[in-house]
Amino acid sequence: MDKKENKPLSNEKARVKYHLVILKKPYLDAILDGRKRVESRFSKSKFYTLVGVTPGDKLFLKISSGPVCGIATVEAVKNFENLTPEQMIEIKQQYNHLIGGGDEYWQQKGDCKFGFLVWLNDVRAIEPVRIHKTDWRAWVVLTEKEHFGLLDIEGVIKHNK
């Protein structure tokens, strides 16, 4: 495979990367109306430590099994590795007012070892855009080869410059 085709799409000057973030509708609605200011991702494997989201990156927000409905800029990121159940409880206590996770969410994440928190800024709803994505990935770093046509949406490029 040509390595150039898998290079993350970015604004070369600022090294901004673009990401597609899949969310359940209640969480996306909470982000768009300002009730949820931090997106959290936790896993038992190191997958989320490989995403490499950094401040200034741009996020396309997509409803699970639905359209892309919003965009946001990453304000800050906090990474976690080698988490214990006790540390997950601490994260819940310290950040859940920003994350908005219910008890079921935190029970499912209790034994995760890795993760990150993403503070969101400049969140905007956009006209819903359907894309052809058929895999189960809940977070995709967009590349030259795989960007689902999202950077062609009128107004998005202007927003992301």
C-alpha positions in Angstrom: 0.0 0.0 0.0 1.3 3.4 -0.9 2.2 5.2 2.4 1.3 8.6 1.0 -2.3 7.4 0.7 -2.5 6.6 4.4 -0.9 9.9 5.6 -3.3 11.6 8.0 -5.0 14.6 6.4 -3.8 17.8 8.0 -3.2 21.4 7.7 0.5 21.2 7.1 1.2 24.6 8.7 -0.4 23.7 12.0 -0.2 19.9 11.8 -4.0 19.7 12.3 -5.5 16.3 11.8 -9.1 15.5 10.9 -11.1 12.8 12.7 -14.5 11.1 12.3 -16.0 10.5 15.7 -19.0 8.1 16.0 -21.4 8.9 18.8 -24.7 7.6 20.1 -27.4 10.1 19.4 -28.0 11.3 23.0 -24.3 12.0 23.4 -24.1 13.9 20.1 -27.2 15.9 21.0 -25.6 16.8 24.4 -22.4 17.9 22.6 -24.3 20.1 20.1 -26.4 21.8 22.8 -23.4 22.4 25.1 -24.3 19.9 27.9 -21.4 17.7 27.1 -18.0 19.5 26.8 -15.7 16.5 26.9 -15.7 13.3 24.8 -14.2 10.2 26.5 -12.8 7.1 24.9 -11.7 4.1 27.0 -10.5 0.7 25.9 -8.9 -2.5 27.3 -6.3 -2.3 24.5 -4.0 0.5 23.4 -6.1 1.4 20.4 -7.1 4.8 21.6 -3.5 5.7 22.5 -2.7 5.3 18.8 -5.3 7.8 17.6 -3.0 10.7 18.3 -5.6 13.4 18.8 -4.1 16.7 19.7 -5.3 20.3 20.4 -6.3 22.1 17.3 -7.4 18.9 15.5 -10.8 18.9 13.8 -13.6 16.4 14.6 -16.5 15.4 12.4 -19.3 14.2 14.7 -21.5 11.4 13.3 -24.5 9.7 14.8 -24.0 5.9 15.1 -25.8 4.4 12.0 -26.7 8.0 10.9 -25.3 11.1 9.3 -22.5 13.4 10.2 -24.2 16.3 12.0 -21.6 18.4 13.7 -18.0 19.6 13.7 -15.7 20.6 16.6 -12.2 21.6 17.4 -10.1 19.8 20.0 -9.2 22.3 22.8 -7.3 19.9 25.1 -6.6 16.2 25.5 -5.8 14.1 28.6 -4.4 10.6 27.9 -4.5 7.6 30.3 -2.5 4.4 30.3 -2.4 1.4 32.7 -5.6 2.4 34.4 -7.0 0.6 37.4 -10.6 0.2 38.4 -9.9 2.7 41.2 -8.5 5.2 38.7 -11.6 4.8 36.5 -13.7 5.7 39.6 -11.6 8.8 40.1 -11.9 9.8 36.5 -15.7 9.5 36.8 -15.8 11.6 40.0 -13.5 14.3 38.5 -14.8 14.6 35.0 -18.3 13.1 34.6 -20.0 16.5 35.0 -18.3 17.3 31.6 -18.6 13.8 30.1 -22.2 13.1 31.0 -21.8 9.3 31.2 -24.5 7.4 33.0 -23.9 4.6 35.5 -24.2 1.9 32.7 -21.5 3.7 30.7 -19.1 3.7 33.7 -19.9 0.1 34.6 -18.9 -0.9 31.0 -15.7 1.1 31.2 -14.6 0.0 34.8 -11.9 -2.4 33.7 -10.5 -0.4 30.8 -6.7 0.2 30.8 -6.3 3.0 28.3 -8.2 6.0 27.1 -8.3 9.8 26.6 -10.6 12.8 27.3 -11.1 15.4 24.6 -12.2 18.9 25.5 -14.4 20.3 22.7 -14.4 23.8 21.4 -16.1 25.7 18.5 -18.8 23.0 18.3 -21.3 23.6 15.4 -24.2 21.7 14.0 -24.0 21.2 10.2 -26.5 20.1 7.6 -26.6 16.3 8.0 -24.3 14.5 5.6 -24.6 10.8 4.9 -21.4 8.9 4.3 -20.6 5.4 3.2 -19.0 3.8 6.3 -19.6 0.2 6.9 -17.1 -0.9 9.6 -17.3 -0.8 13.3 -14.6 1.8 14.1 -15.9 4.4 16.5 -13.0 6.8 15.9 -11.3 7.2 12.5 -8.3 9.4 11.8 -9.0 10.6 8.3 -6.4 10.0 5.6 -5.8 11.1 2.0 -7.2 7.7 1.0 -10.0 7.5 3.5 -11.9 10.7 4.3 -15.5 9.8 3.2 -15.7 13.0 1.2 -16.1 15.0 4.4 -13.5 17.6 3.4 -15.6 18.4 0.3 -18.6 19.6 2.3 -19.2 23.3 1.5 -18.3 25.4 4.5 -16.3 22.8 6.3 -13.0 23.7 4.8 -13.6 27.4 5.6 -14.5 26.5 9.2 -11.3 24.4 9.6 -8.8 26.9 8.3 
